[in-house]
Amino acid sequence: MRKTFKLQVEGKHPDRVLDAIKHEVRKYAKRQRRVPLPAGVDFWDFDCKFGSAEESAEPVHLAEIIQRMDAAAAEGAAQVFVEMVAKEGRRRVRPAGELMATQADGFDDPNSEGGDNDNDDLRP
């Protein structure tokens, strides 16, 4: 999807226009994720660009598009350009011995501090 959205439409409230644009972007991502995956592909990834115009668009992560739209609307921009291109995504194999972030913090082990039960304070 490559599209320039007008943020200020005569006769429509700017907040409703922004909501409609956000809905269209989310709908596109959801629709693309429903497309069957080719063999050897784990998920659909997106190459995204965002800017005030096509010439000034810069690469962004998919999760940042909505935040940038809000910021552009708050600044009073007249239009925004959004480009979202679906691409094949493959998960990387984690090297042996590398801990996940949740394992390294000690919260996964209920007896990491030597306590009997973490729910003792919840009993009457």
N, C-alpha and C positions, 0 to 999 in steps of 0.2 A: 504494500500500500504506500503510495507516494501522494500526499495530498497537502494542500494549503488550506487551512481552516480560517475563516473570518471570525474574529472574536466579538466584533461589534456589528450586529445586524439590526437595521432599522426596524422598529416595531416589536422587537423581542428583548426580553430582559437579559443582560449579559451573563448573569448566573445560570440561566436556563440554557443559553447557547453553549457555555462552557461544559455544563453537565451533559449535553447532547454530544459534544465532541469527545468527552471522556468515555461515554457509553460506546461510541463508534469504535474507538481505539481498543477498548476491552473486548468488544464483540469480534473484532477482526482477529485478535490474538486467540480468543477462545475457538473461533471457527478454524483457524489454521492448526491448532493443536488437535482437532478432531480428525484431521486428514490422516489416513493410515500411514504408519511408518514403513519406510523401505527396509529391506533385510539389513541387519547389522547396525541399525540406527536405534539409539536409546530414547531420544526425545527430540522435539522441535525446539530449536533455539532461534533467536531473532537478532539480526543486525539492525540497529536502530540509529536514526539521526533525528536531531531536533534543532530548530532554530526559528528566527523570525522570518526568514526567507530561505529558499532552496540554496542560494549561494552561500549563506552564512551558517548553514546547518552543520553541527558537529556531532560526532558519534557519542551516544549515551547508552546506558543500560536500559533494558525494557522497564525495570521498576522505577526509573527516574523520570519517565515521560510525563506521568500525571503530575508529579511535583513541579516539574518545569512548566507545565501548562498553567498551574496555579500561580506560579511566580510571574509568568508573562502576563496573565490577566490582572494581577495585582499592580503591575507596572503600567498597565493601560495600553498594552500592545494591540495593534489593529488586527494582526493575523499571526498565525504560527504555522510552521511547516513540519510535518511528521512523515518520516519514512521508516517503514517496518518491512523487512525482507526475511522470510522464514528460511532457515538453513538447517541442515542435519546436525544434530548434536550427539556426541558420544561421550560416555562417562570415562573418566580417567581411572586407572587402577591405582589404588593407594599403595605405596611401597610398604614392604613388610616391616613391622616394628613401629610404624607411625601411628600414634594415637589420635583418635577423634577428639575434637575440642571438648565434647561433653565428658569424655573419659578422663581427661587431664585435670579437670577441676575438682574431682573427688565427690561430686554430687550423685553419681550413679551407684556408689557403694553405700548401702544404708548404714553400715557399721564402721564407717571410716574414722569416726572420732572415738570409737570404743563404747558408744552408748548402747543401751539395751534395745530401746525402741524409740523412734523419732516421734511417735504419736502419744507418748506418755502424757504430754501436757494437754491432750484433747479429752482425756478420760475424766468423768465427773468425780 
